């Protein structure tokens, strides 16, 4: 299979993802915040848009939906639990559903927390996870409509995927997330290496994504709150490690919200 994934920067720090079947000249787009950016990429690559995927209803992830649907006739797939918030949704999907694009099969994973119905799409054949604003490199989404416990259990679902899964998150937030992670875990050699890599990439104007799940499991504090060794680190930072993992995660998320570093 000959597939490519293009990262299309949009707005202040969003990423739109364009997945192409080069041989067939077809593409699907994930979270198109700007239709013009997508259409320019389609024109340059001589592609026909076949599918639009949304991870959640926030405007910076769906703003390009309607124009792309009008111009290409592509169906819009998104979370069934947010069908009233995504205009012209062609198909609402739920946990365990499968979507197809060309020869690819994508597995829908419900990942509420950031929004009440947020979903992620996992394509094992290309080792790609499109997780919107649920999981970021060195961080995770803010809790807006769901609960911290929901977001923690959503992250556990994503953490259980194969280590070679490549994470395609909705925003370029890695450098922003890095100081908080380093403040907690400055002795983590893998994290320090990742921090240096991030600085080099951003100095060159390059994206820090995708990143492997294996690297995130070693460096992302929000994926590690149930690790006994990391809980000792969190205790040293004053977090209530006598709580269960979901409650500790919530305390960590609140600490990140207050962090000014």
C-alpha positions in Angstrom: 0.0 0.0 0.0 1.3 3.4 -0.9 -0.1 5.9 1.5 1.3 9.3 2.6 0.4 11.6 5.5 0.9 15.3 5.1 0.8 17.7 8.1 -0.9 21.0 7.0 -0.4 23.8 9.6 -3.5 25.9 10.1 -4.6 28.8 12.3 -2.2 29.5 15.2 -1.0 26.0 15.9 -3.5 23.5 14.5 -2.6 20.6 12.3 -4.8 19.3 9.5 -3.9 15.8 8.4 -4.2 14.7 4.7 -3.9 11.0 4.2 -3.4 10.1 0.5 -3.6 6.9 -1.5 -1.0 8.0 -4.1 -1.8 5.3 -6.6 -5.6 6.0 -6.7 -5.3 9.7 -6.3 -7.6 9.8 -3.4 -7.4 11.5 0.0 -9.1 11.8 3.3 -8.7 14.7 5.7 -8.7 14.8 9.5 -10.0 17.8 11.3 -10.0 20.4 8.4 -10.0 23.7 10.2 -9.4 25.6 7.0 -10.9 24.4 3.7 -8.6 26.6 1.5 -5.4 25.1 3.0 -6.8 21.6 2.2 -7.9 22.5 -1.3 -4.5 24.0 -2.1 -2.8 20.7 -1.0 -5.2 18.6 -2.9 -4.6 20.7 -6.1 -0.8 20.5 -5.7 -0.9 16.7 -5.2 -3.6 16.2 -7.8 -5.9 14.4 -5.4 -9.6 13.9 -5.1 -11.0 14.3 -1.6 -13.0 11.2 -0.6 -13.6 11.5 3.1 -13.7 14.0 5.9 -13.0 12.9 9.5 -13.7 14.9 12.6 -12.4 14.0 16.1 -14.7 16.5 18.0 -17.0 19.5 17.4 -14.7 22.5 18.2 -14.7 25.0 15.4 -10.9 24.9 15.0 -11.3 21.2 13.9 -14.5 21.4 11.7 -14.5 24.9 10.2 -13.6 23.6 6.7 -16.1 20.8 6.6 -18.9 22.4 4.7 -16.9 24.0 1.9 -15.0 20.8 1.4 -18.2 18.8 1.3 -19.7 21.2 -1.2 -16.7 21.3 -3.4 -15.9 17.5 -3.4 -19.0 15.8 -2.2 -17.0 14.0 0.5 -19.0 12.6 3.4 -18.3 13.9 6.9 -17.7 11.3 9.6 -17.6 12.3 13.3 -18.6 11.4 16.8 -22.2 10.2 17.0 -22.5 11.8 20.5 -21.8 15.2 19.0 -24.0 14.9 15.9 -26.1 18.0 16.9 -22.9 20.1 17.0 -21.4 19.1 13.6 -23.3 20.4 10.7 -24.0 18.1 7.8 -22.6 15.1 9.6 -23.0 12.2 7.2 -22.3 9.4 9.7 -21.9 9.4 13.4 -19.6 6.7 14.7 -19.0 5.2 18.2 -16.5 3.1 20.0 -15.6 0.0 18.1 -16.9 1.2 14.7 -14.8 0.7 11.7 -14.3 3.2 8.8 -12.7 2.5 5.5 -10.6 4.6 3.2 -9.2 2.9 0.1 -7.5 -0.3 1.6 -7.3 1.1 5.1 -9.5 0.2 8.0 -9.7 2.7 10.8 -10.9 1.8 14.3 -13.0 4.3 16.2 -12.0 4.8 19.8 -14.3 6.9 22.0 -12.0 9.3 24.0 -14.3 11.7 26.0 -12.9 14.2 28.4 -11.8 17.2 26.3 -15.3 17.2 24.9 -18.2 14.9 25.8 -18.1 12.8 22.6 -14.5 13.2 21.4 -13.2 10.2 19.4 -9.9 9.1 18.0 -9.1 7.1 14.8 -6.5 4.3 14.8 -5.3 3.0 11.4 -3.1 0.0 12.2 -1.9 -0.6 8.6 -0.2 2.8 8.6 0.4 2.8 12.4 -1.4 6.1 12.7 -3.5 7.5 15.6 -5.4 10.7 14.9 -6.4 11.8 18.4 -7.5 15.4 18.1 -7.2 17.2 21.4 -7.2 14.2 23.7 -3.5 13.4 23.7 -0.6 15.7 22.8 3.1 15.1 22.8 4.2 15.6 26.5 0.6 16.6 27.4 -3.1 16.1 27.0 -6.2 18.1 26.3 -7.9 20.4 28.8 -11.1 19.1 30.4 -13.9 21.2 29.0 -17.1 19.2 28.7 -16.2 15.8 30.3 -14.4 14.9 33.5 -10.8 14.3 34.4 -11.7 10.7 35.1 -13.1 10.3 31.7 -10.0 11.8 30.1 -7.8 9.5 32.2 -9.7 6.4 31.0 -9.5 7.7 27.4 -5.8 8.0 27.7 -5.5 4.5 29.0 -7.2 3.3 25.8 -4.7 5.1 23.7 -1.8 4.0 25.9 -2.8 0.4 25.2 -2.1 0.7 21.5 1.1 -0.8 20.0 4.3 1.1 21.0 5.1 1.8 17.3 1.9 3.8 16.9 2.5 7.2 15.5 0.6 10.0 17.3 -0.9 12.7 15.1 -2.3 15.2 17.6 -4.5 18.2 16.8 -2.0 21.0 17.8 1.7 21.8 17.8 1.8 22.1 21.6 5.0 20.1 22.4 7.3 23.0 23.2 4.5 24.5 25.3 4.1 21.3 27.3 7.8 20.6 27.7 8.6 22.9 30.7 5.9 21.3 32.9 7.1 17.8 32.1 10.7 18.8 32.8 9.8 20.5 36.0 8.3 17.2 37.2 10.9 14.8 35.8 14.1 16.6 35.1 16.2 13.5 35.7 14.4 11.5 32.9 17.1 11.0 30.2 14.5 10.1 27.6 12.6 13.3 28.3 15.7 15.4 28.2 16.6 13.9 24.8 13.0 14.6 23.6 13.2 18.2 24.8 16.5 18.7 22.9 14.9 17.2 19.8 11.8 19.5 20.2 14.0 22.6 20.4 16.0 21.6 17.3 12.9 21.0 15.3 11.1 24.2 16.3 14.2 26.3 15.7 14.0 25.0 12.1 10.3 25.6 11.9 9.6 21.8 11.7 6.8 19.9 13.4 7.4 17.8 16.5 4.8 15.3 15.3 4.3 12.5 14.7 5.8 10.9 17.7 5.8 7.3 18.7 3.6 6.1 21.5 6.6 4.4 23.0 8.4 7.7 23.4 5.2 9.3 24.9 4.9 6.5 27.4 8.4 7.3 28.6 8.1 11.1 28.7 4.5 12.2 28.9 3.5 12.8 32.6 -0.2 12.3 31.9 0.4 8.8 30.7 2.4 7.8 33.8 0.3 8.7 36.9 -0.3 5.0 37.7 3.5 4.2 37.7 4.7 3.8 41.3 8.1 5.4 40.5 6.5 8.4 38.9 4.0 8.7 41.8 7.0 9.2 44.1 8.0 12.1 41.9 4.5 13.5 42.0 4.4 13.2 45.8 7.6 15.3 45.9 5.7 17.9 43.9 2.9 18.0 46.4 0.3 16.0 44.6 -2.0 13.6 46.5 -0.6 10.2 45.6 -2.8 8.5 48.2 -5.7 9.0 45.7 -6.5 6.6 42.9 -5.0 7.1 39.5 -8.0 8.9 38.1 -8.0 11.4 40.9 -4.2 11.8 40.7 -4.6 12.5 37.0 -7.2 15.1 37.8 -4.9 16.8 40.3 -2.0 16.7 37.7 -4.2 18.2 35.0 -5.2 21.0 37.4 -1.6 21.6 38.3 -0.8 22.0 34.6 -3.6 24.5 34.2 -2.1 26.6 36.9 1.5 26.2 35.7 3.2 29.5 34.7 6.6 28.1 33.6 
